[in-house]
């Protein structure tokens, strides 16, 4: 069996999560909108989940909306705030390194007459705060900046960003926090954001479920119409098994965060030191300081990314070149392009994303596989 090291793309569903979901599927399958006993039983699990998540995020239960994942959450909040507040202005701000579920929404809004400013980042992947300050205007109604970048792991200075955005009279602040859950504390009262998106499958929960936090008082036009579920904010019968799965996974991720972070940091150090000790040429893309440890983006100058991914796959090492949503694309990473321009590293870099289930032996096998590939290319170069 190979070594999977692409956990930023998705994670396995934890056994506790599966058990919790199976109990709902088999024993509590009622429609939470039904008024009979079976419906009220399902409603109890829905309400309990909302309260549990609100406690972890330090928000009001009523500020949590369950969705099908971060893509829906991002679409809902960006479109919803733009449409509901366009009488105050049609200027929006984001960065060049956002996930495509954010960038493509802004591109769509541009086609509808909104004006979007795309902020630059430095070679560490950190947003230009002075550019943000200068970009804010009287008619700015939304700023959306991710908390942790999904390709290089850079953590944005969210408190500084929030302070700057707060100076704009009509601007709401949204953050895509998908890669932060389980790695950073998500205390929204401290973060002071108006909206936040999460997706369960990034922290041991099921695919196809997520949440959107919307601060009370935020003016938003909700996009999904039909029934009156989620207090008329997101129509459609709530998926109770998956919501319970999300809640179980987030509870575990929050409880185990510190221990897992220590282990993952040790794995990252083992990887980087191992590559250095074996004299394999590489550089780290992004920040070595303002980052989570679970995402390691590496530039290997001796080989292009497509060839390296293919050879690693043949060795049973499963990693990626960046976002899973762009897998198979021949277009260079928009994140690395924003950070490094047309530098060669944009087409010679891979993402290795770590998890608490990986071992020292796994990391050693990754190092050995990379050394084998390097020595092969070195021999061919001197043949």
ChimeraX attribute file (.defattr): number of C-alpha atoms within 10 A of each C-alpha:
attribute: neighborCount
match mode: 1-to-1
recipient: residues
	/A:1	5
	/A:2	12
	/A:3	16
	/A:4	19
	/A:5	24
	/A:6	23
	/A:7	23
	/A:8	26
	/A:9	18
	/A:10	19
	/A:11	20
	/A:12	13
	/A:13	19
	/A:14	16
	/A:15	12
	/A:16	15
	/A:17	22
	/A:18	19
	/A:19	13
	/A:20	18
	/A:21	23
	/A:22	16
	/A:23	13
	/A:24	18
	/A:25	14
	/A:26	9
	/A:27	12
	/A:28	21
	/A:29	16
	/A:30	19
	/A:31	18
	/A:32	24
	/A:33	15
	/A:34	13
	/A:35	12
	/A:36	11
	/A:37	11
	/A:38	15
	/A:39	16
	/A:40	17
	/A:41	18
	/A:42	23
	/A:43	21
	/A:44	14
	/A:45	18
	/A:46	20
	/A:47	13
	/A:48	14
	/A:49	22
	/A:50	22
	/A:51	19
	/A:52	16
	/A:53	20
	/A:54	19
	/A:55	14
	/A:56	17
	/A:57	20
	/A:58	15
	/A:59	19
	/A:60	16
	/A:61	18
	/A:62	16
	/A:63	16
	/A:64	23
	/A:65	19
	/A:66	26
	/A:67	25
	/A:68	19
	/A:69	21
	/A:70	25
	/A:71	21
	/A:72	23
	/A:73	26
	/A:74	27
	/A:75	19
	/A:76	23
	/A:77	27
	/A:78	23
	/A:79	18
	/A:80	16
	/A:81	20
	/A:82	26
	/A:83	18
	/A:84	15
	/A:85	21
	/A:86	14
	/A:87	10
	/A:88	15
	/A:89	18
	/A:90	20
	/A:91	23
	/A:92	26
	/A:93	21
	/A:94	23
	/A:95	24
	/A:96	20
	/A:97	28
	/A:98	23
	/A:99	23
	/A:100	16
	/A:101	16
	/A:102	25
	/A:103	19
	/A:104	13
	/A:105	16
	/A:106	25
	/A:107	14
	/A:108	12
	/A:109	19
	/A:110	15
	/A:111	9
	/A:112	10
	/A:113	10
	/A:114	17
	/A:115	17
	/A:116	20
	/A:117	18
	/A:118	18
	/A:119	19
	/A:120	19
	/A:121	19
	/A:122	13
	/A:123	16
	/A:124	21
	/A:125	28
	/A:126	20
	/A:127	24
	/A:128	14
	/A:129	16
	/A:130	10
	/A:131	14
	/A:132	20
	/A:133	15
	/A:134	9
	/A:135	16
	/A:136	22
	/A:137	16
	/A:138	13
	/A:139	18
	/A:140	26
	/A:141	26
	/A:142	27
	/A:143	24
	/A:144	24
	/A:145	26
	/A:146	25
	/A:147	22
	/A:148	28
	/A:149	27
	/A:150	25
	/A:151	31
	/A:152	29
	/A:153	28
	/A:154	26
	/A:155	24
	/A:156	18
	/A:157	14
	/A:158	18
	/A:159	13
	/A:160	12
	/A:161	20
	/A:162	19
	/A:163	12
	/A:164	16
	/A:165	22
	/A:166	15
	/A:167	13
	/A:168	17
	/A:169	14
	/A:170	16
	/A:171	25
	/A:172	25
	/A:173	19
	/A:174	26
	/A:175	24
	/A:176	26
	/A:177	21
	/A:178	25
	/A:179	25
	/A:180	22
	/A:181	19
	/A:182	23
	/A:183	20
	/A:184	18
	/A:185	15
	/A:186	17
	/A:187	14
	/A:188	18
	/A:189	11
	/A:190	11
	/A:191	16
	/A:192	16
	/A:193	22
	/A:194	22
	/A:195	25
	/A:196	27
	/A:197	26
	/A:198	29
	/A:199	30
	/A:200	29
	/A:201	25
	/A:202	24
	/A:203	29
	/A:204	26
	/A:205	32
	/A:206	27
	/A:207	19
	/A:208	18
	/A:209	24
	/A:210	27
	/A:211	24
	/A:212	24
	/A:213	26
	/A:214	22
	/A:215	19
	/A:216	13
	/A:217	8
	/A:218	14
	/A:219	16
	/A:220	18
	/A:221	17
	/A:222	18
	/A:223	15
	/A:224	13
	/A:225	12
	/A:226	11
	/A:227	14
	/A:228	13
	/A:229	17
	/A:230	16
	/A:231	10
	/A:232	13
	/A:233	19
	/A:234	20
	/A:235	17
	/A:236	15
	/A:237	14
	/A:238	20
	/A:239	19
	/A:240	24
	/A:241	25
	/A:242	26
	/A:243	26
	/A:244	25
	/A:245	30
	/A:246	32
	/A:247	25
	/A:248	24
	/A:249	27
	/A:250	26
	/A:251	18
	/A:252	18
	/A:253	19
	/A:254	18
	/A:255	13
	/A:256	14
	/A:257	17
	/A:258	15
	/A:259	10
	/A:260	18
	/A:261	19
	/A:262	12
	/A:263	19
	/A:264	24
	/A:265	17
	/A:266	14
	/A:267	24
	/A:268	20
	/A:269	12
	/A:270	16
	/A:271	21
	/A:272	17
	/A:273	13
	/A:274	18
	/A:275	19
	/A:276	14
	/A:277	9
	/A:278	12
	/A:279	11
	/A:280	19
	/A:281	13
	/A:282	17
	/A:283	15
	/A:284	15
	/A:285	25
	/A:286	25
	/A:287	19
	/A:288	13
	/A:289	10
	/A:290	16
	/A:291	19
	/A:292	22
	/A:293	24
	/A:294	27
	/A:295	26
	/A:296	24
	/A:297	22
	/A:298	20
	/A:299	21
	/A:300	21
	/A:301	16
	/A:302	16
	/A:303	17
	/A:304	17
	/A:305	21
	/A:306	16
	/A:307	11
	/A:308	22
	/A:309	20
	/A:310	14
	/A:311	16
	/A:312	18
	/A:313	17
	/A:314	12
	/A:315	18
	/A:316	16
	/A:317	23
	/A:318	19
	/A:319	24
	/A:320	26
	/A:321	26
	/A:322	25
	/A:323	19
	/A:324	14
	/A:325	11
	/A:326	14
	/A:327	11
	/A:328	9
	/A:329	9
	/A:330	9
	/A:331	10
	/A:332	18
	/A:333	19
	/A:334	19
	/A:335	23
	/A:336	26
	/A:337	18
	/A:338	19
	/A:339	22
	/A:340	19
	/A:341	13
	/A:342	12
	/A:343	11
	/A:344	14
	/A:345	23
	/A:346	24
	/A:347	22
	/A:348	21
	/A:349	29
	/A:350	25
	/A:351	25
	/A:352	26
	/A:353	27
	/A:354	25
	/A:355	22
	/A:356	17
	/A:357	9
	/A:358	15
	/A:359	15
	/A:360	14
	/A:361	10
	/A:362	18
	/A:363	20
	/A:364	16
	/A:365	18
	/A:366	25
	/A:367	20
	/A:368	16
	/A:369	18
	/A:370	21
	/A:371	18
	/A:372	16
	/A:373	17
	/A:374	19
	/A:375	12
	/A:376	11
	/A:377	14
	/A:378	12
	/A:379	9
	/A:380	9
	/A:381	9
	/A:382	6
	/A:383	6
